[in-house]
């Protein structure tokens, strides 16, 4: 099977020749320019040969164009530190403009997608990272300020979220028109550590989910990523996505429990990016991948980390993932 055939077989519930896999991390040293981000992404793809390419946009692309200031990056995660948020007071939510998808840092990401597509053609799905509007809002203000504003001045936050949702929908469509064949949609507020279920429900139904639905309708590959711990996992039984991804090895639920809850949903996980991938041996990695396949019977499974892997993961560990998966057979 080629990469697309392998992935679509999984989505259809049939047996691929082996489980599809991918790994991804940020490239903070080079992701400020489209040419260097694209070249590094293609080099990573050629080296580790994943079944889909998750183009790791500059972590701050969704907030810098609205005025957030960043500097430096986390030494293992590769995400940029916010030094000055764009939203400080309630009235700032009303002043957020709808941004053009092809300008500023968003324009840089579109150019990177075009360059990656030019380099690999239709060889593998190219997946663009989109942050859910609520995630962007919390990063524009800082999560503490976002949560306080949400509870104290909900009308102001609602106005900002509508602007953000419009911008992100346009940007997601532009990604699909400029080289991306899929979307990785990151959601952080479906976590009871951040919001109660009553608080997140209207945000999900009125903001995050409609954006997901609009993008799903335009692509063959839509992965919803549930970030964080104490997830409101049951909310996602009917989410508009082809596949769900979360940190199954850390915060759970484990793949077998998720499979019991959602028997017909494609799941992406099985690789412990913080533990085994960083600290384990090649044998540990092989055992963990075999366990992920056993937990699901190899059905409706994409092998993947629970989130972006640390930028310090060794070449040897990534080769162990690649070589282990390529040796698997689904029977």
C-alpha positions in Angstrom: 0.0 0.0 0.0 1.1 3.6 -0.5 0.7 6.1 2.3 -2.7 7.4 1.4 -4.1 3.9 0.8 -2.8 2.8 4.2 -4.4 5.7 6.0 -7.7 5.5 4.2 -7.9 1.7 4.9 -7.7 2.6 8.6 -10.4 5.2 8.3 -12.7 2.7 6.5 -12.1 0.1 9.2 -10.3 -2.4 6.9 -6.9 -3.9 7.4 -3.9 -2.0 6.1 -0.6 -3.8 5.3 0.8 -2.3 8.5 -0.3 0.6 10.9 0.4 4.0 9.5 2.6 6.2 11.8 4.0 9.6 12.1 6.0 11.7 14.6 6.5 15.5 14.7 8.2 18.2 16.6 8.8 22.0 16.3 11.8 23.5 14.5 12.2 26.8 16.4 15.6 27.6 15.0 14.2 27.8 11.4 10.4 28.2 11.5 10.4 32.0 11.1 11.0 31.7 7.4 9.0 29.6 4.9 11.9 28.3 3.0 13.9 27.0 6.0 10.8 25.5 7.6 9.8 23.7 4.4 13.3 22.4 3.8 13.7 21.1 7.3 10.3 19.5 7.2 11.1 17.7 4.0 14.4 16.6 5.4 12.7 15.2 8.5 10.2 13.4 6.3 12.9 11.8 4.1 14.9 10.7 7.1 12.1 9.0 9.1 9.5 8.3 6.3 6.3 8.8 8.2 2.9 8.1 6.6 1.8 11.7 6.9 3.7 14.9 7.3 2.5 17.2 10.1 4.0 20.6 9.1 5.0 22.1 12.4 4.1 25.8 11.9 5.8 28.3 14.1 4.1 27.8 17.5 3.2 31.4 17.8 1.9 32.0 14.3 -1.7 32.2 15.4 -1.1 35.0 17.9 1.8 37.2 16.7 -0.3 38.7 13.9 -2.7 40.0 16.5 0.1 41.7 18.4 1.4 39.2 20.9 5.1 39.5 21.5 7.3 36.4 21.9 11.0 35.8 22.6 13.0 32.6 23.0 11.7 29.1 23.1 11.3 26.2 25.5 14.5 24.0 25.4 12.6 20.8 24.9 9.1 21.7 23.6 10.3 24.3 21.1 7.4 26.6 21.7 8.0 30.4 21.9 7.6 32.2 25.2 5.0 35.0 25.3 6.5 38.2 26.7 3.5 40.4 26.1 -0.1 39.3 25.4 -2.2 41.0 22.9 -5.3 41.0 25.1 -4.9 42.6 28.5 -8.3 44.2 29.3 -11.9 43.2 28.4 -12.3 45.9 25.6 -9.3 44.4 23.8 -11.5 41.5 22.7 -13.7 43.9 20.7 -10.8 45.4 18.9 -9.3 42.2 17.4 -9.5 42.5 13.6 -10.3 39.6 11.2 -6.9 38.8 9.7 -6.2 38.0 6.1 -4.9 34.4 5.8 -2.1 35.3 3.3 -0.4 38.0 5.3 2.1 38.1 8.2 3.1 34.9 9.9 0.0 33.1 8.6 1.2 33.9 5.1 4.6 32.5 5.9 2.9 29.2 6.9 1.0 29.1 3.6 4.2 29.5 1.7 5.8 26.7 3.7 2.9 24.4 2.7 3.3 25.3 -0.9 7.1 24.5 -0.8 6.5 21.2 1.0 3.9 20.2 -1.6 6.2 21.2 -4.4 8.9 18.9 -2.9 6.9 15.8 -2.3 3.8 16.1 -4.5 1.1 13.6 -3.5 3.5 11.1 -2.0 2.0 11.5 1.5 -0.7 13.6 3.2 0.5 17.0 4.3 -1.2 18.1 7.5 -1.5 21.7 8.6 -1.7 22.6 12.3 -4.8 24.7 13.2 -5.4 25.9 16.8 -9.1 25.9 17.9 -10.4 29.5 18.5 -10.6 29.0 22.2 -7.0 27.9 22.3 -5.9 31.0 20.4 -8.0 33.2 22.6 -6.3 31.8 25.8 -2.9 32.3 24.3 -3.7 35.9 23.2 -4.6 36.8 26.8 -2.9 34.1 28.8 -5.1 31.4 30.2 -5.7 33.0 33.6 -6.9 36.3 32.0 -8.9 34.4 29.4 -10.7 32.4 32.1 -11.3 35.4 34.2 -12.7 37.4 31.3 -14.8 34.4 30.2 -16.5 34.4 33.7 -16.7 38.1 34.3 -17.2 39.7 30.8 -18.5 36.8 28.6 -19.9 39.2 26.0 -16.4 40.6 25.3 -14.8 37.2 25.0 -17.7 36.1 22.7 -17.0 39.0 20.4 -13.3 38.1 20.3 -14.0 34.4 19.7 -16.2 35.2 16.7 -13.4 37.2 15.2 -10.9 34.5 15.9 -13.2 31.8 14.5 -13.7 33.6 11.3 -10.0 34.2 10.8 -9.1 30.6 11.7 -11.7 29.1 9.4 -10.4 31.3 6.5 -6.8 30.3 7.3 -7.7 26.6 7.5 -9.3 26.8 4.1 -6.3 28.6 2.7 -4.1 25.9 4.0 -6.1 23.3 2.1 -5.8 25.5 -1.0 -2.1 26.0 -0.7 -0.7 22.5 -0.3 -2.2 20.9 2.8 -4.3 17.8 2.3 -5.3 17.5 5.9 -5.8 19.4 9.2 -4.5 18.8 12.7 -7.0 20.7 15.0 -5.7 21.3 18.5 -8.1 21.8 21.4 -7.0 22.5 24.9 -10.2 23.6 26.8 -11.9 20.2 26.8 -10.0 19.7 30.0 -11.6 19.8 33.5 -8.3 21.3 34.8 -9.1 24.5 32.7 -12.9 24.8 32.5 -15.9 23.0 33.8 -18.0 21.0 31.4 -20.8 23.6 31.7 -18.3 26.3 30.8 -16.9 24.5 27.8 -20.1 23.2 26.3 -21.2 26.5 24.7 -17.7 27.2 23.6 -17.5 23.8 21.9 -21.0 23.9 20.4 -20.8 27.5 19.2 -17.2 28.2 18.4 -14.7 25.3 18.2 -16.9 22.6 16.7 -18.4 24.7 13.9 -14.8 25.6 12.7 -13.9 21.9 12.8 -17.0 21.0 10.8 -16.3 23.6 8.2 -12.7 22.3 7.7 -13.7 18.6 7.9 -16.0 19.0 4.9 -13.0 20.1 2.8 -10.5 17.4 3.5 -9.9 13.6 3.6 -7.7 13.8 6.7 -8.9 15.7 9.8 -7.3 14.9 13.2 -8.7 16.4 16.3 -6.0 16.7 19.0 -7.3 16.8 22.6 -4.6 18.5 24.7 -4.1 18.2 28.4 -5.3 16.1 31.3 -8.7 15.2 32.8 -10.2 15.4 29.3 -14.0 15.6 28.7 -13.4 12.6 26.5 -17.0 11.6 26.1 -17.8 14.9 24.3 -15.9 13.6 21.3 -17.9 10.5 20.5 -19.5 12.3 17.6 -16.8 15.0 16.9 -16.5 16.1 13.3 -13.1 14.4 12.7 -11.6 11.4 11.0 -9.4 10.6 13.9 -8.8 11.5 17.6 -5.4 12.1 19.1 -4.5 12.7 22.8 -1.8 11.8 25.3 -3.0 8.2 25.9 0.2 7.0 27.5 0.2 9.8 30.1 -3.1 11.4 31.0 -5.3 8.7 29.4 -7.6 7.1 28.6 -5.5 4.3 27.3 -6.1 3.1 23.8 -8.0 0.0 24.9 -10.4 2.0 27.1 -10.9 4.6 24.3 -11.6 1.8 21.9 -14.2 0.4 24.3 -15.9 3.8 24.5 -15.7 4.6 20.7 -15.5 1.3 18.9 -15.8 2.8 15.4 -13.5 5.8 15.9 -10.0 5.9 14.5 -7.5 6.6 17.3 -4.0 8.1 17.0 -1.6 7.3 19.8 0.5 4.6 21.4 3.8 6.4 21.5 4.9 7.9 24.8 6.7 11.0 23.6 7.7 12.2 27.1 8.7 8.9 28.6 9.7 6.0 26.3 10.7 8.1 23.3 13.0 10.3 25.5 14.3 7.8 28.0 13.7 4.3 26.7 15.8 1.9 24.7 15.0 0.7 21.2 13.6 -2.4 22.7 11.3 -0.3 25.0 10.1 1.5 21.9 9.4 -1.8 20.1 7.5 -3.2 23.0 5.4 -0.1 23.4 4.4 -0.1 19.7 3.5 -3.8 19.9 1.4 -3.0 23.0 -0.5 -0.2 21.2 -1.3 -2.6 18.3 -2.4 -5.3 20.8 -4.7 -2.8 22.7 -6.6 -2.0 19.5 -6.1 -5.3 17.6 -4.4 -3.0 15.0 -7.8 -1.8 13.9 -8.6 1.9 13.3 -5.2 2.8 14.6 -2.7 5.4 13.6 0.5 5.1 15.6 1.5 8.6 16.9 2.7 10.5 19.9 0.2 12.1 22.2 1.5 15.5 21.3 4.6 17.1 19.7 7.7 15.2 20.7 10.5 17.0 22.4 13.0 18.6 20.0 15.7 16.7 21.9 14.5 13.2 21.1 17.5 11.3 19.6 17.8 10.2 16.0 18.2 6.7 17.2 14.9 6.7 19.0 13.1 8.0 15.9 14.8 5.4 13.8 13.6 2.8 16.2 10.0 4.0 15.8 10.3 4.0 12.0 12.0 0.6 11.7 9.6 -1.1 14.2 6.5 0.1 12.5 7.8 -0.9 9.1 8.4 -4.4 10.3 4.8 -4.8 11.5 2.1 -6.8 9.7 -1.6 -6.7 10.3 -3.2 -10.1 10.1 
